Amino acid sequence: MTKLRVGLLFGGRSGEHEVSIVSARAIAKAINAEENVNKYELLPFYIKKDGTWQGPDMASQVLASGEALSTESQSNLWQFPAEAQTVDVWFPILHGPNGEDGTIQGLLSLMQVPFVGSGVLGSAAGMDKIGMKSIFAQAGLPQVKYMALTREQIWSNPCIFPKLCDQIEQTLSYPCFVKPANLGSSVGIAKVRSRSELEAALDSAASYDRRIIVEAGVTAREVECAVLGNDNPKASVVGEITYESDFYDYETKYTSGMADLLIPAPIPDAVIQQIQEKAIQAFTTLDCAGLARVDFFYVEATGEILINEINTLPGFTSTSMYPQLWANSGVSFPELVDQLIQFALERNSTPDNNQVTLNT
């Protein structure tokens, strides 16, 4: 049987470059596992921090070492390795901007080769917190109160800035969260409790992104649900994140021992069912495909379930929440990788509504 060549694409021009390498190492191991080694041939491709692509030889070295390559020498950004032409299906695992925001998905679509995960629409909408929340609101998914701002509002006029802060305090009160609209892994996010902290957080967030979102704080349990599939997606068991830090920031996420994952979450069955239903609704509303992790706030005092966000390309290490949720749902890590590749092939076999055949 001829093996399918899986182009594992990782690294990228993002602050989550190193996380991408860790995820790619876990996926590479799963592709080479006993269950998959006779189905797939691994072809790794590494994108350096300057955006240049490296072929399988160099990419394999990065996978083996786990260390990013230096970016001392610049080369042609559009010079793809020759082996890219032989890929049967792409498995992009590029976290953050330039990886899960629709940019690489657009490029892979132009290559006309199947790829794992959501397309341009689902990826872009899932990455942009303001766009995502607007779409969720239209779909009737309950959320915390929020305000959308721009860098121009924060930096352009010092006289208007205090009035903007007044408006935030009146609309959302404290505590609240200030976030760049288009960054992942809690980069640039701050929890604020006072005017001075709010001003500093807005200035910091504006340095990361031209669009900023401010969300009301809520006393709630943080729970997550994984989704797998295409047009008929399935939801995993629900997991809960607990931690001692002030909030689930970058350090807490990626420092061993700073957060605990409770799978399955110790919450009522009726609540679990609602979370699973809302996770699938969020997935289909954004036209996602393949995989996504959907995060919620469960306000135990009132029974409210508020959607926080969707992550269309979640962390994929052996200890990440997404694969752990599926492991606890009966799908092993190698099986999960296999299913995602098969879903990519399935989606590609469906006629594209944007392609029109003209009779001449």
C-alpha positions as CSV (number, residue, x, y, z in Angstrom):
1,M,0.0,0.0,0.0
2,T,1.3,3.4,-1.0
3,K,1.9,5.7,2.0
4,L,0.4,9.2,2.1
5,R,3.0,11.8,2.5
6,V,2.0,14.1,5.4
7,G,3.6,17.5,5.4
8,L,4.0,18.5,9.0
9,L,4.3,22.3,9.0
10,F,5.6,23.9,12.2
11,G,7.5,26.9,13.7
12,G,6.4,30.1,12.1
13,R,6.5,33.9,12.6
14,S,4.8,34.0,16.0
15,G,5.5,34.4,19.7
16,E,4.3,30.8,20.0
17,H,7.1,29.5,17.8
18,E,8.6,27.3,20.5
19,V,5.2,25.9,21.5
20,S,4.7,24.9,17.9
21,I,7.9,22.9,17.9
22,V,6.7,21.0,21.0
23,S,3.4,20.2,19.4
24,A,5.0,19.1,16.1
25,R,7.3,16.7,18.0
26,A,4.3,15.0,19.6
27,I,2.5,14.8,16.2
28,A,5.6,13.4,14.5
29,K,5.8,10.7,17.1
30,A,2.2,9.8,16.6
31,I,2.6,9.6,12.8
32,N,5.5,7.3,13.3
33,A,3.7,5.2,15.9
34,E,2.9,1.6,15.2
35,E,-0.7,2.3,14.4
36,N,0.2,4.9,11.7
37,V,3.6,4.1,10.3
38,N,2.3,1.9,7.5
39,K,-0.2,4.5,6.4
40,Y,1.8,7.7,6.4
41,E,5.2,9.0,5.5
42,L,6.3,12.0,7.6
43,L,7.7,15.0,5.7
44,P,8.4,17.8,8.2
45,F,8.7,21.4,7.1
46,Y,10.0,24.1,9.4
47,I,9.3,27.8,9.1
48,K,11.9,29.9,10.8
49,K,11.0,33.1,12.8
50,D,11.9,35.2,9.7
51,G,9.3,33.3,7.6
52,T,11.7,31.2,5.5
53,W,10.8,27.6,4.9
54,Q,13.2,24.7,5.6
55,G,12.9,21.3,4.1
56,P,12.7,17.9,5.7
57,D,16.4,17.6,6.4
58,M,16.6,20.8,8.5
59,A,13.1,20.3,9.9
60,S,14.0,16.8,11.1
61,Q,17.0,18.3,13.0
62,V,14.7,20.8,14.7
63,L,12.3,18.0,15.7
64,A,15.1,16.0,17.1
65,S,16.6,18.8,19.1
66,G,13.5,20.7,20.0
67,E,15.4,23.9,19.5
68,A,14.5,26.8,17.1
69,L,17.0,27.7,14.4
70,S,18.6,31.1,14.4
71,T,17.5,33.7,11.8
72,E,20.8,35.3,11.1
73,S,20.7,34.8,7.4
74,Q,17.7,36.0,5.3
75,S,16.6,34.2,2.2
76,N,13.7,34.3,-0.3
77,L,10.4,34.0,1.6
78,W,8.7,32.5,-1.4
79,Q,11.3,29.9,-2.1
80,F,9.6,26.7,-1.0
81,P,11.5,23.4,-0.5
82,A,11.2,21.1,-3.5
83,E,9.8,18.4,-1.3
84,A,6.7,20.5,-0.7
85,Q,5.4,19.5,-4.2
86,T,5.2,15.9,-3.1
87,V,3.0,16.4,-0.1
88,D,-0.4,14.6,-0.2
89,V,-1.9,16.2,2.9
90,W,-0.6,19.1,5.1
91,F,-0.7,19.0,8.9
92,P,-0.1,22.7,9.9
93,I,0.6,23.1,13.6
94,L,1.6,26.8,13.6
95,H,0.2,28.4,16.7
96,G,-0.7,32.1,16.9
97,P,-0.5,34.9,14.2
98,N,0.7,33.8,10.7
99,G,-0.3,30.2,11.6
100,E,-3.9,29.8,12.8
101,D,-5.4,33.1,11.6
102,G,-6.2,32.1,8.1
103,T,-3.0,33.3,6.4
104,I,-1.3,29.9,6.1
105,Q,-4.7,28.3,5.4
106,G,-5.1,30.6,2.4
107,L,-1.7,29.6,1.1
108,L,-2.4,25.9,1.6
109,S,-5.8,26.3,-0.2
110,L,-3.9,27.9,-3.2
111,M,-1.7,24.8,-3.2
112,Q,-4.9,22.7,-3.8
113,V,-3.7,20.1,-1.3
114,P,-5.8,18.9,1.7
115,F,-4.8,20.2,5.1
116,V,-5.8,19.5,8.7
117,G,-8.0,22.1,10.4
118,S,-10.3,25.0,9.6
119,G,-10.2,26.9,6.4
120,V,-9.6,30.7,6.0
121,L,-13.0,31.8,7.4
122,G,-13.0,29.6,10.5
123,S,-9.3,30.2,11.3
124,A,-9.6,34.0,10.9
125,A,-12.8,34.3,12.8
126,G,-11.5,32.1,15.6
127,M,-8.3,34.0,15.9
128,D,-9.7,37.5,16.0
129,K,-11.4,37.9,19.4
130,I,-13.6,40.8,18.4
131,G,-14.8,39.2,15.2
132,M,-15.3,35.9,17.0
133,K,-17.4,37.5,19.7
134,S,-19.5,39.4,17.2
135,I,-20.3,36.2,15.4
136,F,-21.1,34.3,18.6
137,A,-23.4,37.2,19.7
138,Q,-25.2,36.9,16.4
139,A,-25.6,33.2,16.9
140,G,-27.1,33.8,20.4
141,L,-24.2,32.3,22.4
142,P,-24.1,33.9,25.8
143,Q,-20.8,35.8,26.7
144,V,-19.4,38.2,29.3
145,K,-19.8,41.9,28.6
146,Y,-17.0,43.4,26.5
147,M,-15.9,46.5,24.6
148,A,-13.9,46.6,21.4
149,L,-11.2,49.3,21.0
150,T,-8.5,50.3,18.6
151,R,-4.9,51.4,19.1
152,E,-6.0,54.8,17.6
153,Q,-8.4,55.4,20.4
154,I,-5.8,54.6,23.0
155,W,-2.8,56.4,21.6
156,S,-4.0,59.2,19.4
157,N,-5.4,61.8,21.8
158,P,-4.3,62.0,25.5
159,C,-7.3,64.2,26.2
160,I,-9.8,61.5,25.2
161,F,-8.0,58.6,26.9
162,P,-9.3,59.4,30.4
163,K,-12.9,59.5,29.0
164,L,-12.3,56.1,27.4
165,C,-11.2,54.7,30.7
166,D,-14.3,56.2,32.4
167,Q,-16.5,54.5,29.8
168,I,-14.8,51.1,30.5
169,E,-15.2,51.5,34.2
170,Q,-18.9,52.4,33.9
171,T,-19.7,49.6,31.4
172,L,-17.6,46.8,32.7
173,S,-16.3,47.8,36.2
174,Y,-13.4,46.0,37.9
175,P,-11.9,43.5,37.7
176,C,-11.7,43.3,33.9
177,F,-9.4,41.8,31.3
178,V,-7.5,43.7,28.6
179,K,-6.5,41.6,25.6
180,P,-4.9,42.1,22.2
181,A,-7.5,40.9,19.7
182,N,-5.2,38.7,17.6
183,L,-2.7,36.9,19.9
184,G,-3.0,33.4,21.4
185,S,-1.7,31.7,24.6
186,S,-2.6,34.7,26.8
187,V,0.2,36.8,25.3
188,G,-0.4,40.5,26.2
189,I,-3.4,39.8,28.5
190,A,-3.7,41.6,31.8
191,K,-6.2,41.4,34.6
192,V,-6.8,44.9,36.0
193,R,-8.5,46.2,39.2
194,S,-7.8,49.9,39.2
195,R,-7.5,52.9,36.9
196,S,-3.7,52.9,36.9
197,E,-3.6,49.2,36.0
198,L,-6.2,49.7,33.3
199,E,-4.2,52.5,31.7
200,A,-1.0,50.4,31.7
201,A,-2.8,47.4,30.3
202,L,-4.4,49.3,27.5
203,D,-1.0,50.8,26.5
204,S,0.6,47.3,26.6
205,A,-2.1,45.6,24.6
206,A,-2.0,48.4,22.0
207,S,1.7,47.7,21.5
208,Y,0.8,44.1,20.5
209,D,-2.2,44.7,18.2
210,R,-4.1,47.6,16.6
211,R,-7.4,46.1,17.9
212,I,-8.0,45.5,21.6
213,I,-10.8,43.9,23.6
214,V,-11.7,44.6,27.2
215,E,-13.9,42.0,29.0
216,A,-15.7,42.0,32.3
217,G,-14.4,39.7,34.9
218,V,-16.6,36.9,36.1
219,T,-16.4,34.6,39.1
220,A,-16.7,31.2,37.4
221,R,-15.1,27.8,36.8
222,E,-13.1,27.5,33.6
223,V,-14.1,24.5,31.5
224,E,-13.1,23.3,28.0
225,C,-14.5,21.0,25.4
226,A,-12.8,19.5,22.4
227,V,-14.5,19.2,19.0
228,L,-13.5,16.7,16.3
229,G,-15.0,16.4,12.8
230,N,-16.2,18.3,9.8
231,D,-19.9,18.7,9.0
232,N,-21.0,16.3,11.7
233,P,-18.6,17.1,14.5
234,K,-18.5,15.3,17.9
235,A,-17.8,16.8,21.3
236,S,-15.4,15.3,23.9
237,V,-15.8,15.0,27.6
238,V,-15.5,18.3,29.4
239,G,-12.4,19.2,31.3
240,E,-11.7,21.9,34.0
241,I,-8.6,24.0,34.6
242,T,-7.7,25.0,38.1
243,Y,-4.7,27.1,39.1
244,E,-3.4,29.2,42.0
245,S,-2.2,32.2,39.9
246,D,-4.4,35.3,39.4
247,F,-5.5,34.1,36.0
248,Y,-4.6,31.5,33.3
249,D,-1.7,33.5,31.8
250,Y,1.1,32.4,29.5
251,E,3.4,31.4,32.4
252,T,0.7,29.3,34.1
253,K,-0.2,27.6,30.8
254,Y,3.3,26.5,29.9
255,T,5.0,26.0,33.3
256,S,4.8,22.5,34.7
257,G,2.8,22.2,37.9
258,M,1.2,25.7,37.8
259,A,-2.2,24.4,36.6
260,D,-4.2,21.2,37.0
261,L,-6.5,19.7,34.4
262,L,-9.5,17.8,35.8
263,I,-10.8,15.4,33.2
264,P,-13.7,14.8,33.3
265,A,-14.7,18.0,35.1
266,P,-16.7,17.4,38.3
267,I,-19.8,19.2,37.2
268,P,-23.4,18.1,36.7
269,D,-24.3,15.9,33.7
270,A,-26.9,18.4,32.5
271,V,-24.3,21.2,32.5
272,I,-21.8,19.0,30.6
273,Q,-24.4,18.3,28.0
274,Q,-25.1,22.0,27.5
275,I,-21.4,22.7,27.2
276,Q,-21.0,20.0,24.6
277,E,-24.0,21.4,22.6
278,K,-22.7,24.9,22.7
279,A,-19.2,23.8,21.7
280,I,-20.5,22.2,18.6
281,Q,-22.7,25.3,17.9
282,A,-19.6,27.5,18.2
283,F,-17.7,25.2,15.9
284,T,-20.4,25.1,13.2
285,T,-21.2,28.8,13.5
286,L,-17.6,29.7,12.5
287,D,-17.5,27.0,9.8
288,C,-14.6,25.3,11.5
289,A,-13.3,21.9,10.4
290,G,-11.2,19.1,11.8
291,L,-10.5,20.3,15.3
292,A,-11.1,23.0,17.8
293,R,-11.1,23.5,21.6
294,V,-13.9,25.6,23.0
295,D,-13.5,27.4,26.3
296,F,-16.3,28.3,28.7
297,F,-17.0,30.0,32.0
298,Y,-19.4,28.0,34.2
299,V,-21.0,30.4,36.8
300,E,-21.9,27.8,39.4
301,A,-23.9,30.3,41.5
302,T,-26.4,31.0,38.7
303,G,-25.9,28.0,36.5
304,E,-24.9,30.2,33.5
305,I,-22.6,28.9,30.8
306,L,-20.8,31.6,29.0
307,I,-18.6,31.0,26.0
308,N,-15.1,32.5,26.4
309,E,-13.4,31.6,23.1
310,I,-12.6,29.0,20.5
311,N,-9.1,27.9,19.5
312,T,-9.0,26.4,16.1
313,L,-5.4,25.1,16.4
314,P,-4.9,24.3,20.1
315,G,-1.8,23.1,21.7
316,F,-1.0,19.5,20.6
317,T,1.6,18.2,23.1
318,S,0.9,15.0,24.9
319,T,-0.1,17.0,28.0
320,S,-2.2,19.6,26.2
321,M,-5.9,19.8,27.0
322,Y,-7.2,19.0,23.5
323,P,-5.6,15.5,23.1
324,Q,-6.1,14.8,26.8
325,L,-9.9,15.4,26.4
326,W,-10.0,13.0,23.5
327,A,-7.9,10.4,25.3
328,N,-10.4,10.5,28.1
329,S,-13.1,10.1,25.5
330,G,-11.6,6.9,24.2
331,V,-9.5,8.3,21.3
332,S,-5.7,7.7,21.8
333,F,-3.1,10.3,20.6
334,P,-2.1,8.3,17.5
335,E,-5.7,7.6,16.6
336,L,-6.6,11.3,17.0
337,V,-3.8,12.3,14.6
338,D,-5.0,9.6,12.1
339,Q,-8.6,10.9,12.3
340,L,-7.6,14.5,11.7
341,I,-5.7,13.5,8.6
342,Q,-8.7,11.5,7.4
343,F,-11.0,14.4,8.1
344,A,-8.7,16.6,6.0
345,L,-8.9,14.2,3.1
346,E,-12.7,13.9,3.5
347,R,-13.2,17.7,3.4
348,N,-11.1,17.9,0.2
349,S,-13.2,15.3,-1.5
350,T,-16.3,17.4,-1.2
351,P,-17.0,19.7,-4.2
352,D,-15.9,23.3,-3.6
353,N,-18.8,25.7,-4.0
354,N,-16.4,28.4,-5.1
355,Q,-15.2,26.3,-8.1
356,V,-17.2,26.8,-11.3
357,T,-16.7,24.7,-14.4
358,L,-17.3,26.7,-17.6
359,N,-18.3,24.9,-20.8
360,T,-16.4,26.3,-23.7
